Amino acid sequence: GGGGRRKMVQGSGAPPLQAESSELERIVDGRKERLSREAFRDWDRGVKGSLTRHEATCALLEVFGVKPGQAELDALFLGAEEEGLRLARFERHCRERHLLRDRGEEGRDAF
């Protein structure tokens, strides 16, 4: 068999764990941002560059797996352009929501 010994790799050049962790976070964040953009494009009916309230509800459901509440939608559309919700604002909202959710999971894991 392979024996129980593991070969040690020396001189990989990367600082242990912390660098790997931050690299992993960047990869995960990139994936989340890509999913947000894809959801926006999926629900931007007519390719008008913005989402209606209904389309935003569906896109957020696609990204987070949970239908957004009225208060969240009200806050998201407060001050939005007449044409609807633009991609930059949608992405910023998704990024903030991911951060809040991730921090909540970290807190839950601590108990």
C-alpha positions as CSV (number, residue, x, y, z in Angstrom):
1,G,0.0,0.0,0.0
2,G,0.9,3.6,0.3
3,G,2.1,3.4,3.9
4,G,0.9,5.9,6.4
5,R,3.5,8.5,5.7
6,R,3.0,11.7,3.9
7,K,5.6,13.4,1.8
8,M,6.4,16.9,3.1
9,V,6.7,19.5,0.3
10,Q,9.2,22.1,1.1
11,G,9.8,25.5,-0.4
12,S,6.3,26.1,-1.8
13,G,6.9,29.8,-1.2
14,A,3.4,30.6,0.1
15,P,2.9,31.7,3.7
16,P,0.8,29.1,5.4
17,L,-3.0,29.2,5.7
18,Q,-3.6,32.9,5.8
19,A,-2.6,33.5,2.1
20,E,-4.7,30.4,1.1
21,S,-7.6,31.7,3.1
22,S,-7.6,35.2,1.5
23,E,-7.1,33.6,-1.9
24,L,-10.1,31.4,-1.3
25,E,-12.2,34.4,-0.2
26,R,-11.3,36.2,-3.4
27,I,-12.4,33.1,-5.5
28,V,-15.7,32.8,-3.5
29,D,-16.3,36.5,-3.8
30,G,-15.7,36.4,-7.5
31,R,-18.1,33.5,-7.9
32,K,-20.8,35.3,-5.9
33,E,-20.4,38.5,-8.0
34,R,-20.6,36.4,-11.2
35,L,-23.8,34.8,-9.9
36,S,-25.3,38.2,-9.1
37,R,-24.5,39.5,-12.6
38,E,-25.9,36.4,-14.2
39,A,-29.1,36.6,-12.2
40,F,-29.5,40.3,-13.2
41,R,-29.1,39.4,-16.9
42,D,-31.4,36.4,-16.6
43,W,-34.2,38.6,-15.2
44,D,-33.6,41.7,-17.2
45,R,-36.5,41.1,-19.6
46,G,-36.2,42.9,-22.8
47,V,-32.5,43.6,-22.1
48,K,-33.3,47.1,-21.0
49,G,-30.4,47.4,-18.5
50,S,-32.6,47.6,-15.4
51,L,-34.9,45.4,-13.3
52,T,-38.5,46.1,-12.4
53,R,-39.5,45.3,-8.8
54,H,-40.8,41.9,-9.8
55,E,-37.7,41.1,-11.8
56,A,-35.5,42.2,-8.9
57,T,-37.5,39.9,-6.6
58,C,-36.9,37.0,-8.9
59,A,-33.2,37.8,-9.4
60,L,-32.6,38.0,-5.6
61,L,-34.5,34.8,-5.1
62,E,-32.2,33.2,-7.7
63,V,-29.0,34.5,-6.0
64,F,-29.9,33.9,-2.3
65,G,-32.6,31.2,-2.5
66,V,-34.9,33.3,-0.4
67,K,-37.6,35.7,-1.5
68,P,-36.7,39.3,-0.4
69,G,-39.1,41.0,2.0
70,Q,-41.0,44.2,1.2
71,A,-38.6,46.3,3.4
72,E,-35.6,45.1,1.5
73,L,-37.2,45.9,-1.8
74,D,-38.3,49.3,-0.6
75,A,-34.8,50.1,0.5
76,L,-33.3,48.8,-2.7
77,F,-35.6,50.8,-5.0
78,L,-35.5,54.0,-2.8
79,G,-33.9,56.6,-5.1
80,A,-33.6,54.1,-8.0
81,E,-34.0,55.5,-11.5
82,E,-37.4,55.7,-13.1
83,E,-36.4,53.0,-15.6
84,G,-35.8,50.6,-12.7
85,L,-32.9,49.1,-10.8
86,R,-29.5,49.3,-12.5
87,L,-26.8,46.5,-12.4
88,A,-24.3,48.5,-10.3
89,R,-26.9,49.1,-7.6
90,F,-28.1,45.5,-7.7
91,E,-24.5,44.2,-7.5
92,R,-23.7,46.5,-4.5
93,H,-26.8,45.3,-2.7
94,C,-25.9,41.6,-3.3
95,R,-22.4,42.2,-2.1
96,E,-23.6,43.8,1.1
97,R,-26.2,41.0,1.6
98,H,-23.5,38.3,1.1
99,L,-21.3,40.1,3.7
100,L,-24.1,40.2,6.2
101,R,-25.0,36.6,5.6
102,D,-21.4,35.4,5.8
103,R,-20.8,37.3,9.0
104,G,-24.0,35.9,10.5
105,E,-22.8,32.4,9.6
106,E,-19.4,33.1,11.3
107,G,-21.2,34.2,14.4
108,R,-23.4,31.2,14.4
109,D,-20.4,28.9,13.9
110,A,-18.8,30.4,17.0
111,F,-21.6,29.0,19.3
